[in-house]
Amino acid sequence: MRKKELHLKFFMCVIQSRQLVRTPQRTAGEASTSSMRLQRPPPETDALKTLDTMDDPDTMESIPVLNNEWIMTHEEHHAARTLGIGKAIAVLTSGGDAQGMNAAVRAVVRVGIFTGARVFFVHEGYQGLVDGGEHIREATWESVSMMLQLGGTVIGSARCKDFREREGRVRAAYNLVKLGITNLCVIGGDGSLTGADTFRSEWGDLLNDLQKAGKITAEEAKKSSYLNIVGLVGSIDNDFCGTDMTIGTDSALHRIIEIVDAITTTAQSHQRTFVLEVMGRHCGYLALVTSLSCGADWVFIPECPPDDDWEDHLCRRLSETRTRGSRLNIIIVAEGAIDKDGKPITSEDIKNLVVKRLGYDTRVTVLGHVQRGGTPSAFDRILGSRMGVEAVMALLEGTPDTPACVVSLSGNQAVRLPLMECVQVTKEVTKAMNEKKFDEAMKLRGRSFMNNWEVYKLLAHVRPPVSKAGLHTVAVMNVGAPAAGMNAAVRSTVRIGLIQGNRVLVVHDGFEGLAKGQIEEAGWSYVGGWIGQGGSKLGTKRTLPKKNLEQISANITKFNIQGLVIIGGFEAYTGGLELMEGRKQFDELCIPFVVIPATVSNNVPGSDFSVGADTALNTICTTCDRIKQSAAGTKRRVFIIETMGGYCGYLATMAGLAAGADAAYIFEEPFTIRDLQANVEHLVQKMKTTVKRGLVLRNEKSNENYTTDFIFNLYSEEGKGIFDSRKNVLGHMQQGGSPTPFDRNFATKMGAKAMTWMTGKIKESYRNGRIFANTPDSGCVLGMRKRALVFQPVTELKDQTDFEHRIPKEQWWLKLRPILKILAKYEIDLDTSEHAHLEHISRKRSGEAPV
């Protein structure tokens, strides 16, 4: 019992609901950064980026936890490091490959070794498990180096007919027993995970067969009396029920959007219509999110077949788009698209229709397996790493009575669900579509899938009003530094506003432009093509409104502005507070306003994610990949990389986890010269291994004295004769580039949600023939909390804000830092822990169907 408690103490610190908090600078005698104190986070801080759950109005129930906390003694910590001794874990990838699988394999190997367990690669999936021999090899810490940024699966994957037969499973059991392996981590889709569950349920009978045949001894059978199975879902289709996102989905969207952007330029040149077919089997997730992220004219998905007159509707839609001045049309088709009778709708069918009815020059592009390839996105690397850590925890905690489980993503937590419950619900979706119960299939996909569909229909299918006399007048502006995705948010806000019958104005150059009257009316075509463009088309400045409240008030009256949508970073939030304060002096400021967080720093209070942060994170990862490649070639070289973010260490921490950094210095986790010395010594020891390179990230304002130059000079001096040091300041390249699929989708849904709220709030504030809004809830930040978009009054967020350092006082991502350190081979002390229980998918479905 004590051993199990120690296990829980160690692992639950690593992955479950813990929150690191910024503490005052330590004195020289206090603990280093390798010893971190953890505090319980407030419940509202649980969130992890998910493309498909960010606009759920309802949040999912948190995992139950015990109220008691334990304090680990030094002796107990030593025991935690030996939890895996005497145990062996095998990891395999099966079925279709997906980007991010390597990150999961790397995490399983390193965390397994960290606990003292032996970890084995199973090459070529279940076929390797059946064949045994050289296909099952012991892994080392160094054997997973340089694996994180590679696409596909380094250990191979194969379809295996042998494993479907009992004889094949008998051979697989024999190979595992002979190596003493009783823990199996399977990374794959629903078919692979179903096979794993069958293997586990038959395990006792398989051992009896082997013992009767004299292939294993009674002692060997006793030592391998039960098999623990944990599944990780690796699939680009995102078709597995029970997890918000599967490993590989975000990367597949990156590949698709890269191609769509490239095709858009040639389509515009020749005024062409392009029909693009994407993967997904019987799931339309990739097609749906792609259509939202590129502003497609039409999307065909299997869950919601078009109406019987869809041919007429499609042609009318395409011609209306051309009439409004567009030079191209984009149609996205899921490979499993069908009509209401179940008849396939193919890309060629659509092309022939458009050519015959409209005479447009139309081309078909089938993306195919390019969607599976390429470098994994930052999100998939982090997701794979977190799931791998949780998988090891689940395996080492397993008992004969523990059902096979699947590690899935729920909000910001990696949780465990009974494997076969998830498989069963996944099959129910397919069954519903086969029975033509499409409404039921949509519900089973999840509320957020349905919300994606509703936003798409609004932007692509609803005709904007012809009359220019708007119901209300709403102004949209950008404030602060540029961030990729700002234009997508403006586009969505403008078009949803027009659809709702509003008159929409755009303000150039932020609050300064509002004071100077740099305001114009925007129509539907004004924001055409904006969704994929980086930066800020409206222009953005850091100027705050306080000094210009009189001019701003005058222009609000002049242009009859009745609501304000502010898209920006910390300045947008601060500006909102100043507008609230200014209401005491100027009645004209008593209009509703909403702030949409958009900044690479991800430091806006009230939201766990900001538009633009994901694009910046991927830019940093791409740069780090190239730098690591350079360091691997030259050998014995350490790179110190400075990232943006102000005082917020989000980019440095998440990029460190995604790029496999050896250290990440941030303001929220104070560090001393002793910590720097410890990191140098760590790299000195690393240079004695086969991995002769290092990567260190530093947030730009992590410490006013230990600057990037200081750290570079220290590393250069202390590493003399052992390694060379180089430094790179990434600078404003982190603010540029085309927005990622996540930032486009996030911004689009944030804009739609903000404008819908605004229209309702204006109606609510209409009094005596004018708009008068002076309540706290009339000025809000629209933020992502847990799995929902919520409106929070800016005045209520003041107590949650560190204004001196321009960061929220509580930041959810800090709890991921122990994972970064463990995967970099640091010995860390973790002080407290919680116990988490196995969830059931049926409970999730009661509130919302899992995705």
C-alpha positions in Angstrom: 0.0 0.0 0.0 2.8 2.4 0.9 4.5 1.8 -2.5 1.3 2.7 -4.3 1.0 5.9 -2.2 4.5 6.9 -3.1 3.7 6.3 -6.7 0.7 8.6 -6.5 2.7 11.2 -4.7 5.3 11.4 -7.3 3.3 11.1 -10.5 0.2 13.1 -9.7 2.5 16.1 -9.0 3.8 15.8 -12.5 0.6 15.7 -14.5 -2.6 16.4 -12.5 -4.2 19.6 -11.3 -1.2 21.4 -9.8 -0.2 25.1 -10.1 3.2 26.6 -9.6 3.0 30.1 -8.2 5.6 32.8 -8.5 7.4 33.3 -5.2 9.7 36.1 -4.1 13.4 35.9 -5.0 15.1 33.3 -2.9 18.0 33.9 -0.7 21.2 32.0 -1.5 20.5 29.3 1.0 17.1 28.4 -0.3 16.0 25.7 -2.8 16.9 25.9 -6.4 14.6 25.8 -9.4 15.0 22.0 -9.5 13.0 22.0 -6.3 9.5 23.5 -6.9 6.7 24.0 -4.5 3.2 23.3 -5.9 -0.1 24.8 -4.8 -3.6 23.8 -5.7 -4.9 25.9 -8.6 -8.2 27.7 -8.5 -10.7 25.6 -10.5 -11.2 28.2 -13.1 -7.6 28.0 -14.4 -7.9 24.5 -15.9 -7.6 24.8 -19.7 -5.5 23.4 -22.5 -5.7 24.5 -26.1 -8.2 22.5 -28.0 -9.4 23.4 -31.5 -12.8 22.0 -31.0 -13.9 22.7 -27.5 -13.2 26.4 -27.0 -16.7 27.6 -27.4 -18.6 25.1 -25.3 -21.0 27.0 -23.1 -20.8 24.2 -20.5 -17.7 23.0 -18.9 -17.0 19.4 -18.1 -16.9 18.2 -14.5 -13.3 18.1 -13.1 -11.7 14.9 -12.0 -12.5 14.1 -8.4 -9.6 14.6 -6.0 -9.0 13.7 -2.4 -8.8 16.6 0.0 -5.8 15.4 1.9 -2.2 16.3 0.8 1.0 14.5 1.5 4.4 15.9 2.2 7.2 13.8 0.7 10.3 13.2 2.9 13.7 12.8 1.3 13.4 9.1 1.9 10.1 9.0 0.1 11.4 11.0 -2.8 14.2 8.4 -3.2 11.5 5.7 -3.2 9.6 7.6 -5.9 12.6 7.4 -8.2 12.7 3.6 -7.8 9.0 2.9 -8.4 9.6 1.2 -11.7 12.5 -1.0 -10.6 11.7 -4.6 -11.4 9.1 -3.6 -14.0 9.2 -3.5 -17.8 7.2 -1.3 -20.2 6.8 -1.9 -23.9 5.6 0.9 -26.3 4.4 0.4 -29.8 2.7 2.5 -32.5 0.0 0.8 -34.7 -2.3 1.7 -37.5 -2.0 4.9 -39.5 0.9 7.1 -38.4 0.3 10.6 -37.0 2.6 13.5 -36.2 3.3 13.6 -32.5 3.6 9.9 -32.0 7.3 10.3 -31.5 6.8 12.8 -28.8 4.6 10.3 -26.9 7.2 7.5 -27.4 9.9 9.8 -26.2 8.0 10.7 -23.0 7.1 7.0 -22.3 10.7 6.0 -22.6 12.2 8.8 -20.5 9.7 8.9 -17.7 9.8 5.1 -17.6 13.6 5.1 -17.2 13.2 8.0 -14.7 11.3 5.7 -12.4 13.7 2.9 -12.8 11.7 0.7 -15.2 13.1 -1.0 -18.3 11.5 0.3 -21.4 11.3 -1.6 -24.7 10.6 -0.4 -28.3 8.3 -2.7 -30.3 9.2 -2.0 -33.9 6.5 -2.3 -36.7 3.5 -2.3 -34.4 1.7 -5.5 -33.6 3.7 -7.3 -36.2 6.8 -6.7 -34.2 5.1 -7.9 -31.1 4.2 -11.2 -32.9 7.6 -11.7 -34.6 9.6 -10.8 -31.5 13.4 -11.1 -31.7 15.1 -7.9 -33.0 11.7 -6.2 -33.3 11.6 -5.8 -29.5 14.6 -3.8 -28.3 15.4 -2.1 -25.0 15.4 1.7 -25.2 17.9 4.1 -23.6 17.6 7.7 -22.7 19.7 8.7 -25.7 17.8 6.5 -28.2 14.9 8.9 -28.2 17.0 12.0 -28.7 16.2 14.2 -31.8 12.9 12.3 -32.1 10.6 15.0 -30.9 10.5 17.1 -34.1 10.2 14.1 -36.5 6.9 13.3 -38.2 5.5 9.8 -38.5 6.7 7.1 -36.1 10.4 6.3 -35.7 9.7 2.8 -34.4 7.5 2.0 -37.3 3.9 0.9 -37.7 2.2 -1.8 -39.8 -1.1 -3.5 -40.3 -1.0 -6.9 -38.8 -3.3 -9.8 -39.8 -1.4 -12.2 -37.6 -2.4 -10.5 -34.4 -6.0 -10.8 -35.3 -5.7 -14.6 -35.0 -5.3 -16.2 -31.6 -2.1 -18.0 -32.7 -0.6 -14.6 -33.4 -1.6 -13.3 -29.9 -0.1 -16.5 -28.3 3.3 -15.7 -30.0 3.0 -12.1 -28.9 2.4 -13.1 -25.3 5.4 -15.5 -25.4 7.7 -12.7 -26.6 6.5 -10.4 -23.8 6.8 -13.1 -21.0 10.3 -14.0 -22.0 11.4 -10.4 -21.6 9.4 -9.9 -18.4 7.2 -7.2 -19.9 3.8 -6.8 -18.2 3.0 -3.2 -19.2 2.1 -2.3 -22.7 1.5 1.2 -24.1 -0.3 1.2 -27.5 -0.4 4.4 -29.6 -2.9 4.2 -32.4 -6.5 4.4 -33.4 -9.7 2.7 -32.2 -8.8 -0.6 -34.1 -5.4 -0.8 -32.5 -6.8 -0.1 -29.1 -9.5 -2.6 -29.4 -6.9 -5.2 -30.3 -5.0 -4.3 -27.2 -8.0 -4.8 -25.0 -8.7 -8.2 -26.6 -5.1 -9.1 -25.9 -5.4 -8.2 -22.3 -8.7 -10.0 -21.7 -7.2 -13.2 -23.1 -3.9 -12.9 -21.3 -4.6 -15.5 -18.7 -5.7 -18.1 -21.2 -2.7 -17.3 -23.5 -0.3 -18.0 -20.6 -2.1 -21.3 -19.8 -1.7 -22.3 -23.5 2.0 -21.4 -23.4 2.6 -23.3 -20.1 0.8 -26.4 -21.4 2.9 -26.3 -24.5 6.0 -26.1 -22.3 7.1 -22.8 -23.8 7.1 -21.0 -20.5 7.6 -22.2 -16.9 5.2 -21.9 -14.0 7.5 -19.3 -12.4 7.4 -17.2 -15.6 3.6 -17.4 -15.8 3.4 -16.3 -12.2 5.6 -13.3 -12.7 3.6 -12.2 -15.7 0.2 -13.1 -14.2 -1.6 -10.0 -15.6 -1.0 -7.5 -18.4 -1.5 -3.7 -18.0 -2.7 -1.9 -21.1 -2.8 1.8 -21.7 -3.8 3.4 -25.0 -2.9 6.8 -26.5 -5.0 7.9 -29.4 -2.8 8.7 -32.4 -4.9 9.7 -35.4 -5.1 12.7 -37.7 -8.9 12.2 -38.1 -9.8 13.2 -34.5 -12.6 10.6 -34.7 -12.1 9.0 -31.3 -14.7 9.7 -28.7 -13.5 10.5 -25.2 -10.7 13.0 -26.0 -10.8 16.6 -27.1 -8.0 16.1 -29.6 -6.1 13.1 -30.8 -2.3 13.1 -31.5 -1.7 14.3 -35.0 -4.8 16.3 -35.7 -3.4 19.7 -35.2 -0.3 18.9 -37.4 -2.6 17.6 -40.1 -4.5 20.9 -40.1 -1.2 22.7 -40.4 -0.4 20.7 -43.6 -3.9 21.3 -45.0 -3.8 25.1 -44.4 -0.3 25.4 -45.9 -1.7 23.9 -49.1 -4.9 25.9 -49.1 -2.9 29.1 -48.7 -0.7 28.1 -51.6 -3.6 27.2 -53.8 -5.4 30.4 -52.9 -2.8 32.6 -54.6 -2.9 30.7 -57.9 -6.7 30.5 -57.7 -6.9 34.3 -57.4 -4.5 34.8 -60.4 -6.7 32.8 -62.7 -10.2 33.3 -61.1 -10.5 29.6 -60.5 -12.6 27.4 -58.3 -10.7 24.7 -56.3 -12.2 21.6 -54.8 -10.0 20.2 -52.1 -10.5 16.8 -50.7 -9.1 16.1 -47.2 -8.8 13.0 -45.1 -10.8 12.0 -42.1 -12.6 8.7 -43.1 -16.1 9.0 -41.6 -15.3 12.0 -39.5 -15.6 15.6 -40.9 -13.5 17.3 -38.3 -10.5 18.1 -40.6 -12.8 19.4 -43.3 -14.9 21.5 -41.0 -12.1 23.2 -39.1 -10.3 23.7 -42.4 -13.3 25.5 -43.9 -13.5 27.8 -40.8 -9.7 28.5 -41.0 -9.6 29.4 -44.7 -13.0 31.0 -45.2 -14.2 28.3 -47.6 -17.4 28.8 -49.6 -18.7 25.4 -48.9 -17.8 22.2 -46.9 -19.1 18.7 -47.3 -18.9 16.5 -44.2 -20.4 13.0 -43.6 -22.1 14.0 -40.3 -24.3 16.5 -41.9 -25.2 15.7 -45.5 -26.5 18.7 -47.6 -30.2 19.3 -48.4 -31.7 17.7 -51.4 -31.4 20.9 -53.4 -27.7 21.4 -52.5 -26.6 21.7 -56.1 -28.7 24.8 -56.6 -27.7 26.3 -53.3 -24.0 25.6 -54.0 -24.1 27.3 -57.4 -26.0 30.2 -56.1 -23.5 30.6 -53.3 -20.5 30.5 -55.6 -22.0 33.1 -58.0 -22.9 35.4 -55.2 -19.3 35.3 -53.9 -18.0 36.2 -57.4 -20.6 39.0 -57.7 -19.3 40.6 -54.4 -15.8 40.8 -56.1 -14.1 37.6 -55.1 -11.8 36.1 -57.7 -11.9 32.6 -56.4 -13.9 29.9 -54.7 -12.8 27.2 -52.3 -14.8 24.1 -51.6 -13.6 21.6 -48.9 -14.7 18.0 -49.2 -14.2 15.3 -46.5 -13.3 12.0 -48.1 -16.3 10.3 -46.5 -18.9 13.0 -47.6 -22.3 11.6 -48.5 -25.8 12.9 -49.4 -28.9 12.2 -47.3 -29.4 8.9 -49.1 -25.9 7.7 -48.2 -24.5 8.1 -51.7 -20.9 9.4 -51.8 -20.3 13.0 -52.9 -16.9 13.0 -54.6 -14.6 15.9 -55.6 -15.1 15.0 -59.3 -18.9 15.2 -58.9 -18.6 18.7 -57.5 -16.2 19.8 -60.2 -18.4 18.6 -63.0 -21.4 20.3 -61.4 -19.6 23.7 -61.2 -18.3 23.5 -64.7 -21.6 22.5 -66.2 -23.8 24.9 -64.3 -21.5 28.0 -63.9 -18.7 27.4 -66.5 -16.1 28.3 -63.9 -12.5 27.1 -64.4 -12.5 24.4 -61.7 -9.7 22.2 -60.5 -9.6 19.3 -58.0 -6.8 18.7 -55.5 -6.8 15.6 -53.4 -4.4 16.2 -50.5 -3.9 12.5 -49.6 -1.0 11.4 -47.4 0.7 14.7 -47.3 -1.6 15.4 -44.3 0.1 12.7 -42.3 3.6 13.9 -43.1 5.9 16.7 -42.0 7.0 18.1 -38.7 4.6 17.9 -35.8 3.1 21.1 -34.5 4.0 22.5 -31.1 0.6 21.5 -29.8 1.0 17.8 -30.9 4.5 17.7 -29.3 3.2 18.9 -26.0 0.1 16.7 -26.2 2.1 13.6 -27.0 4.6 14.4 -24.2 1.8 14.9 -21.6 0.0 11.8 -22.6 3.2 9.8 -22.5 3.8 10.9 -19.0 0.3 10.0 -17.9 0.5 6.6 -19.7 3.5 5.6 -17.6 1.7 6.7 -14.4 -1.4 4.6 -15.4 0.7 1.5 -16.2 2.7 1.6 -12.9 -0.4 2.1 -10.9 -2.3 -0.7 -12.7 -3.6 -3.8 -10.9 -5.3 -7.0 -12.1 -8.7 -5.3 -11.5 -7.8 -2.1 -13.4 -9.6 -2.0 -16.8 -7.6 -1.2 -19.9 -7.7 2.6 -20.2 -7.0 5.3 -22.7 -5.3 8.5 -21.9 -7.2 11.4 -23.3 -7.3 15.2 -23.2 -10.0 16.9 -21.2 -9.6 20.7 -20.9 -6.0 21.1 -19.7 -5.8 17.7 -18.1 -4.5 14.3 -19.3 -7.1 11.9 -17.9 -7.9 8.2 -18.0 -11.1 6.7 -19.4 -12.1 3.0 -19.8 -10.8 2.1 -23.2 -13.8 0.0 -24.4 -16.3 2.7 -23.3 -14.6 5.1 -25.6 -14.5 2.6 -28.5 -18.2 1.8 -28.0 -19.2 5.5 -28.3 -17.0 5.9 -31.3 -18.7 3.0 -33.0 -22.1 4.5 -32.1 -21.3 7.6 -34.3 -20.6 5.4 -37.3 -23.8 3.4 -36.5 -25.9 6.5 -36.4 -24.6 7.7 -39.8 -25.2 4.2 -41.3 -28.8 4.4 -40.0 -29.1 8.0 -41.5 -29.6 9.4 -38.0 -27.4 12.4 -38.8 -28.7 14.6 -36.0 -27.7 12.0 -33.5 -24.3 11.6 -35.1 -23.7 15.3 -34.8 -24.6 15.2 -31.1 -22.3 12.3 -30.5 -19.5 14.2 -32.0 -19.9 16.8 -29.3 -21.4 20.2 -28.6 -18.3 21.9 -29.8 -18.4 20.1 -33.1 -21.9 21.4 -33.5 -20.8 24.9 -32.6 -18.1 24.8 -35.2 -20.8 23.8 -37.7 -23.1 26.6 -36.6 -20.4 29.3 -37.0 -19.4 27.9 -40.4 -23.1 28.1 -41.6 -23.4 31.7 -40.4 -20.3 32.8 -42.2 -20.7 30.8 -45.4 -24.5 30.2 -45.9 -26.3 33.2 -44.4 -26.9 36.1 -46.8 -25.8 39.5 -45.4 -28.7 42.1 -45.3 -28.9 44.2 -48.4 -30.0 47.4 -46.5 -27.1 49.6 -45.2 -29.3 51.0 -42.5 -27.9 49.0 -39.6 -29.9 48.2 -36.4 -26.9 49.2 -34.2 -23.5 50.7 -34.8 -20.5 48.7 -33.5 -16.9 49.7 -33.9 -14.0 47.2 -34.1 -10.3 48.1 -33.4 -6.9 46.5 -32.7 -4.8 47.6 -29.7 -1.3 46.8 -28.6 1.4 44.8 -30.5 0.5 42.9 -33.7 -0.5 39.2 -33.3 -1.2 36.7 -36.0 -5.0 36.0 -36.0 -6.0 39.6 -35.3 -7.3 39.9 -38.9 -9.3 36.7 -38.6 -11.0 38.1 -35.5 -11.8 41.4 -37.2 -13.2 39.5 -40.2 -15.4 37.3 -38.1 -16.6 40.3 -36.0 -17.4 42.4 -39.0 -19.3 39.7 -40.9 -21.3 38.4 -37.9 -22.2 42.0 -37.1 -23.5 42.5 -40.6 -25.4 39.2 -40.6 -27.1 40.3 -37.4 -28.2 43.6 -39.1 -25.6 45.9 -37.5 -23.7 48.7 -39.0 -20.0 47.9 -38.5 -17.2 50.5 -38.3 -13.5 49.8 -38.2 -11.0 52.0 -36.3 -7.4 52.3 -37.6 -4.4 52.6 -35.2 -6.2 51.7 -32.0 -7.3 54.2 -29.4 -5.1 56.9 -31.1 -7.2 56.4 -34.2 -10.4 56.5 -32.2 -9.4 59.8 -30.8 -8.4 61.2 -34.2 -11.5 60.0 -36.0 -9.7 57.4 -38.2 -12.9 55.5 -38.6 -14.7 54.1 -41.7 -17.6 51.7 -42.4 -16.8 48.1 -43.3 -18.9 46.0 -45.7 -18.8 42.3 -46.3 -16.1 42.5 -48.9 -14.0 44.9 -46.9 -12.5 42.0 -44.9 -12.4 39.5 -47.8 -9.2 37.4 -47.7 -8.2 38.6 -44.2 -8.4 35.3 -42.4 -5.0 34.0 -43.4 -3.1 37.2 -43.2 -0.7 37.9 -40.3 -0.2 41.2 -38.5 -2.9 43.8 -38.2 -4.6 45.2 -41.4 -6.3 47.9 -39.3 -3.0 49.0 -37.7 -2.4 48.8 -34.0 -0.7 51.0 -31.4 0.0 50.7 -27.7 -1.5 54.1 -26.9 -3.9 54.0 -24.0 -7.1 56.1 -24.0 -6.8 57.9 -20.7 -5.2 61.1 -22.1 -7.6 61.3 -25.0 -10.9 60.5 -23.4 -12.5 63.8 -24.4 -11.7 63.3 -28.1 -12.7 59.6 -27.9 -16.0 60.6 -26.4 -16.6 63.2 -29.1 -16.0 60.7 -31.8 -18.2 58.1 -30.2 -21.0 60.6 -30.4 -20.0 61.8 -33.9 -20.1 58.3 -35.4 -22.9 57.1 -33.2 -20.9 54.2 -31.9 -23.0 52.1 -29.6 -20.6 49.2 -28.9 -16.9 48.6 -29.1 -15.0 45.4 -29.8 -11.3 45.7 -28.8 -8.9 43.1 -30.1 -5.5 43.2 -28.5 -3.2 42.4 -25.6 -2.5 43.7 -22.2 -3.0 47.3 -23.5 -6.5 46.4 -24.7 -7.3 45.1 -21.2 -5.8 48.2 -19.5 -7.5 50.4 -22.0 -10.8 48.7 -21.1 -10.2 49.6 -17.4 -9.5 53.2 -18.3 -12.8 53.4 -20.3 -14.7 52.1 -17.3 -13.0 54.7 -15.1 -13.7 57.4 -17.7 -17.5 56.7 -17.5 -17.5 58.8 -14.3 -16.5 61.8 -16.4 -18.0 61.1 -19.8 -21.4 59.6 -20.3 -20.5 58.9 -24.0 -18.3 56.1 -22.7 -21.3 54.3 -21.2 -21.5 51.9 -24.1 -20.8 48.1 -24.0 -17.3 46.9 -24.9 -15.6 43.6 -25.0 -11.9 42.7 -25.2 -10.7 39.8 -27.3 -7.2 38.8 -26.1 -4.7 38.8 -28.9 -1.0 38.8 -28.1 1.9 36.5 -28.5 2.7 37.0 -24.8 -0.5 35.2 -23.7 -0.6 37.5 -20.6 -4.1 38.9 -20.7 -6.0 38.3 -17.4 -9.2 36.3 -17.8 -8.1 34.0 -20.5 -5.8 31.0 -20.6 -5.1 31.5 -24.3 -4.7 34.6 -26.5 -5.0 34.8 -30.3 -1.5 34.8 -31.8 0.3 32.9 -29.1 0.1 29.5 -30.9 1.6 31.0 -34.1 4.5 32.5 -32.1 5.0 29.2 -30.3 5.2 27.3 -33.6 7.6 30.0 -35.0 9.9 29.4 -32.0 9.7 25.6 -32.4 10.7 25.8 -36.1 13.7 28.0 -35.2 14.7 25.7 -32.4 14.5 22.6 -34.6 16.9 24.2 -37.1 19.2 25.3 -34.3 19.3 21.8 -32.8 20.1 20.4 -36.2 23.0 22.8 -36.5 24.2 21.9 -33.0 23.9 18.2 -33.7 26.1 18.6 -36.7 28.8 20.6 -35.1 28.7 18.7 -31.8 29.5 20.1 -28.3 27.5 23.2 -28.8 24.9 24.9 -26.6 22.5 27.5 -27.9 20.9 30.2 -25.7 17.7 31.4 -27.2 15.8 34.5 -26.1 12.0 34.6 -26.6 9.5 37.4 -26.3 6.7 37.5 -23.8 7.6 40.5 -21.5 7.4 39.1 -18.0 5.2 36.2 -19.0 7.1 32.9 -19.5 4.5 31.1 -21.5 6.4 31.1 -24.8 9.7 30.1 -23.2 8.1 27.3 -21.1 5.9 25.8 -23.9 8.6 26.1 -26.5 11.0 24.4 -24.2 8.6 21.5 -23.7 7.9 21.3 -27.5 11.5 21.7 -28.6 13.1 19.5 -26.0 15.1 22.2 -24.2 17.5 21.6 -21.4 16.3 24.6 -19.4 13.8 27.5 -19.7 14.4 30.6 -17.6 11.3 32.6 -16.8 10.3 35.4 -14.4 7.6 33.4 -12.7 10.1 30.9 -11.4 13.0 32.9 -9.9 16.5 31.6 -10.4 19.9 32.3 -8.9 23.5 31.9 -9.9 23.5 28.5 -8.2 20.7 27.4 -10.6 22.7 28.6 -13.6 25.8 26.7 -12.3 23.7 23.6 -11.9 22.4 23.9 -15.4 26.0 24.3 -16.7 27.0 21.2 -14.8 24.0 19.3 -16.3 25.2 20.2 -19.8 28.7 19.2 -19.0 27.4 15.7 -18.0 25.3 15.6 -21.1 28.3 16.2 -23.3 29.7 12.9 -22.0 26.8 11.0 -23.6 26.0 10.5 -27.3 23.8 13.7 -27.3 26.5 16.4 -27.6 24.3 19.5 -27.9 22.2 21.7 -25.7 19.3 24.1 -26.0 18.4 26.7 -23.4 15.6 29.2 -23.6 15.3 32.5 -21.7 12.3 34.7 -21.5 13.3 38.3 -22.4 12.4 39.7 -18.9 13.1 36.7 -16.8 15.7 38.5 -14.7 17.0 42.1 -15.0 20.5 41.0 -14.0 20.9 37.6 -15.5 20.5 38.8 -19.0 20.9 36.7 -22.2 24.4 38.2 -22.6 25.3 37.3 -19.0 24.0 33.7 -19.3 25.9 33.4 -22.7 29.1 34.6 -21.1 28.7 32.4 -18.1 28.1 29.3 -20.2 31.0 30.2 -22.5 33.4 30.6 -19.6 32.2 27.5 -17.6 32.0 25.3 -20.7 35.5 26.1 -22.0 37.1 23.0 -23.4 33.8 21.1 -23.1 31.3 22.9 -25.3 30.9 26.1 -27.3 28.1 28.5 -26.7 26.0 30.5 -29.1 23.1 32.9 -28.6 20.1 33.9 -30.7 17.5 36.6 -30.0 14.5 35.7 -32.0 12.9 39.2 -31.7 9.9 40.3 -33.7 9.8 37.4 -36.1 7.6 35.8 -33.3 4.9 38.4 -34.1 4.9 37.8 -37.8 3.9 35.1 -40.2 0.6 33.6 -41.3 -1.6 32.5 -38.4 -1.8 28.8 -37.5 -5.1 26.8 -37.9 -5.7 27.2 -34.2 -5.3 30.9 -34.2 -7.5 31.3 -37.2 -10.2 29.1 -35.7 -9.9 30.5 -32.2 -10.1 34.1 -33.6 -13.0 33.3 -35.8 -15.1 31.9 -33.0 -14.0 34.6 -30.5 -15.1 37.3 -33.0 -18.5 35.5 -33.6 -19.1 35.1 -29.8 -18.1 38.7 -29.1 -20.4 40.2 -31.7 -23.3 38.0 -30.6 -22.8 39.2 -27.0 -22.5 42.8 -28.2 -25.7 42.7 -30.1 -27.6 41.4 -27.0 -25.9 43.8 -24.6 -26.7 46.8 -26.8 -30.4 45.8 -26.8 -30.3 45.3 -23.1 -28.7 48.7 -22.5 -31.2 50.7 -24.7 -33.0 53.2 -22.4 -35.0 56.3 -23.2 -34.0 56.4 -26.8 -30.2 55.9 -26.3 -27.7 53.4 -25.2 -26.6 53.7 -21.6 -24.4 50.9 -20.1 -22.7 51.6 -16.8 -22.9 48.2 -15.1 -19.7 46.2 -14.5 -20.8 43.5 -16.9 -21.1 45.9 -19.7 -17.3 46.0 -20.1 -15.9 42.4 -20.3 -12.9 40.3 -21.4 -13.9 37.3 -23.5 -11.6 34.6 -22.4 -11.1 30.9 -22.6 -11.6 29.2 -19.2 -11.5 25.5 -18.8 -13.3 24.4 -22.0 -15.6 27.4 -22.3 -15.5 31.0 -23.6 -16.7 33.2 -20.8 -17.3 36.9 -20.4 -15.7 38.4 -17.3 -16.0 42.1 -16.3 -12.7 43.9 -16.6 -13.2 45.4 -13.1 -13.5 42.0 -11.5 -10.2 40.9 -13.1 -8.2 43.7 -11.4 -7.5 41.6 -8.3 -6.2 38.7 -10.5 -3.7 41.0 -12.2 0.0 41.9 -11.5 -0.1 45.3 -13.1 3.6 46.0 -12.4 4.7 43.0 -14.5 1.7 42.9 -16.8 0.8 39.2 -16.1 -2.1 37.4 -14.4 -1.3 36.3 -10.8 -2.3 32.7 -11.6 -1.2 31.0 -14.8 -2.3 27.4 -15.5 0.7 26.5 -17.7 3.2 26.7 -14.9 2.2 23.2 -13.8 3.7 21.8 -16.9 7.3 22.8 -16.0 8.1 19.7 -14.0 7.5 17.6 -17.1 10.0 19.8 -19.0 12.6 19.1 -16.3 12.0 15.4 -16.1 12.2 15.0 -19.8 15.5 16.9 -19.8 16.9 14.4 -17.2 16.8 16.6 -14.1 16.3 15.1 -10.7 13.5 17.2 -9.2 11.8 17.2 -5.8 8.1 17.5 -5.8 6.5 18.3 -2.4 2.7 17.6 -2.6 0.2 15.6 -4.6 -3.4 14.7 -5.2 -5.2 11.5 -6.1 -7.2 11.2 -9.3 -9.8 8.7 -10.2 -10.7 6.9 -13.4 -13.5 8.7 -15.2 -16.3 7.2 -17.3 -17.2 8.4 -20.7 -20.9 7.9 -20.0 -20.7 10.7 -17.5 -19.1 13.0 -20.1 -21.9 12.2 -22.5 -24.5 13.3 -20.0 -23.4 16.9 -20.4 -21.9 16.8 -23.8 -20.8 14.1 -26.2 -17.1 13.7 -26.3 -15.2 14.5 -29.5 
